[in-house]
Structure formats: C-alpha cells, structure tokens
Amino acid sequence: MGWRDAWFYSTSEGSHYKMIQHHIGKHLTEDQRKQWIHLLIETADELALPNDPEFRSAFMAYIEWGTRLALINSNLDEIAVGENEPMPKWGWGVPGGPYVAS
C-alpha cells in the first residue's frame, strides 16, 4: 500500500481495525520495516515535503511509531483492537503515546 492508497483508505472507509487486518499474519521483519522507512523518506523528498528540522522530526516520529506498530501487528495471529477503534491521528505533538502491551 503506497502513501496515496493509505491516504485515500484512511479518509474514506478505513478504520484502525481494518488497517490492522492488512498486517495480521504477514510476519514482517525488522529489515522490511527499515526498507519501508527508507522508501517513505525517498517519497517525502521526491514530493518536496518540508525539509525543516521540526517537520522532519515529527514526520520521522510518526513513521517510527507506525512502522513499529505494523511490525508488532504483523506478528500476531488475531486483532487486538475493537472494530470501532478509530484510526490514529497524526499531529505535531506526540504521535500516539507510549506503547502498552496487552
């Protein structure tokens, strides 16, 4: 799923539950997570997203947070959130709070 697909997905019928369904059982590796980050950074550069330290710091925090959650969810056998769980929102502050294992 590319960034455009993710944007359209999360602004149309997407939910956090449905997004996690895409990762369950995929058994992603740390190397794959790092490669995905690399591709996202290249895409940000190609799209000329802001290059200032504040933006890139927040952007990287979100990418780290999201890819680590995807890695965790990909190695689960069942979804650990409810069907009505809202999609996490990104802002300029802390992207999602500390991870708490169930």
N, C-alpha and C positions, 0 to 999 in steps of 0.2 A: 504494500500500500504506500503510494507516494504522498507527499505533503498535500497536494491538491485533493487527492482522494480522502485523506484524513480530514481536511477542512470541510469538504462537502459532506462527508459522513457525519461529522460532529455537529454541523449546522442544520442537518435535515432530520433523519430518523435515528441517529446514533444515540447510544446510551453507553454508560460505563460498562454495564453488564454485557452488551453486545460487542464492545471493543475487546473485552477480556476473552470472549468466546473465540475471537480470531487468534489468540495466543495460546490458549489451553492445549497442552499436549504437543506443542511444536518443539519443545526441548531445545530452545535457543542456547547458544554458548556465549561465553564472555567475548570470544573473538568476533562472533557475529554481531554482538551488541556494539563493540568498538567500531566495526566496519560501518554499521548503520549510522553511528555518530559522525564518522568521517564523511559519509555521503550527505548527511544533513548539513554539515558545516560547508561543504563544497556547494551545495544548493543555495545556502544563505548567501555565500559570496557571489555566485552566478546571478542571483536575483537582486544583488546590491542592497541587501538588508543593512540597516545601520551598522557601522563599524566602530562606534564609540564604546569605550570600556563598560559603561553601565548597561547598555543594551546587550552586548555580547555576554556579559557576566550573567544577566538574568536569563538569556537565551540558553546558555550552557547549563545553568542550574536546572532549567526545565527539561532539557534533553537528558541530562544525567538522571534526574528523578524519573522521567517517563520510561527511559530505556531499562532502568533497573527494575521498575515495576513490571515491565513486559517480560524481562528475563525471569523474574520470580513466577509470574502467572504462567509462563510457557512451560514451566516445570511442575505445574500442579495437574492433578487428574480431574479436579472439579472446581467450579467457580466459587470463590469465597465471598462474593458480594451479592446483594439482593438485586432483583430485576429492575427495580425502580431507583437504583443508585445513580445519582447524577454524574455526568461526565465531569472530571476535574477541570477547573478553570485556571487559566494562567493569568497572572498579574505581574506587576513589577516587584512585588514583595516575595515572601517565602512561597515557593510553588505549591506545596502541599502539606507541609508539616512533617514531623518525623514519622518514619515508617514504624508501625506497631504490628508485630507478628501476631496472628490469631492463635 
